Every structure is written in C-alpha cells, then in structure tokens.
Amino acid sequence: MNRDDLVEQLRNRGSDLIRRNLPRDARDKLDALISDRHYEVDTQAFMTFSSVRALLHEGGMSICESDREAAQVLAHLNRR
C-alpha cells in the first residue's frame, strides 16, 4: 500500500482503520507517556500513528521503516 492510498483511507474511513489496527497496548503506552514524563500528547494523533505503524509492520516493513513511514503518513494527512 502506498502512502497516498493510506492517507486517502484514513480520510475516508479513519476511525474504522484505527479501530481495526490499534495495538492492544497503545492506550497503556499513551497513559505511561503522559503520566510518567508529563508530556502533552494529542491522543488522536498517537492512536492514528500507532495504528498506521502496526498496519505497515504487519505488511512486512521493519519497525524502523514503519515508524518513519507512519510519521510521513501523518504529516501528509495534516498537510491536505
């Protein structure tokens, strides 16, 4: 799946895509990030990033590549 296709899917049915691909521990990671380090985090962006990263990783990308590509997808999503 290319970046533009993924951005389009997120625009058209983002909540479904996020719900289906959100890792089980994403909420725990978010809570730990906020409470332990006192960071302000955009919850929706974090959940979207986690879901896209998981989807890409399941598709065969390495963790490093899926992190980078998920960040690029979010950047494209926010640009348009």
QUIHU-V574363 format. One record per backbone hydrogen bond with DSSP energy under -1.0 kcal/mol. CO is the residue of the C=O (numbers start at 0). NH is the residue of the N-H. E is the energy in kcal/mol with one decimal. If there is no record, write none. Layout:
BEGIN
CO:NH:E, CO:NH:E
END
This chain:
BEGIN
1:5:-2.1, 2:6:-2.6, 3:7:-2.3, 4:8:-2.4, 5:9:-2.3, 6:10:-2.0, 7:11:-2.3, 8:12:-3.0, 9:13:-1.1, 12:16:-2.1, 13:17:-2.8, 14:18:-2.4, 15:19:-2.4, 16:20:-1.4, 17:21:-1.6, 22:25:-1.7, 24:28:-2.4, 25:29:-2.4, 26:30:-2.7, 27:31:-2.4, 28:32:-2.3, 29:33:-2.2, 30:34:-2.8, 31:35:-2.3, 33:37:-1.0, 41:45:-2.5, 42:46:-2.6, 43:47:-2.5, 44:48:-2.8, 45:49:-2.6, 46:50:-2.2, 47:51:-2.8, 48:52:-2.8, 49:53:-2.1, 50:54:-2.5, 51:55:-2.6, 52:56:-2.4, 53:57:-2.6, 54:58:-1.3, 55:60:-2.0, 56:59:-1.6, 61:65:-3.0, 62:66:-2.3, 63:67:-2.0, 64:68:-2.8, 65:69:-2.4, 66:70:-1.9, 67:71:-1.9, 68:72:-2.5, 69:73:-2.2, 70:74:-2.1, 71:75:-2.5, 72:76:-2.5, 73:77:-2.0, 74:78:-1.2, 75:79:-1.4
END
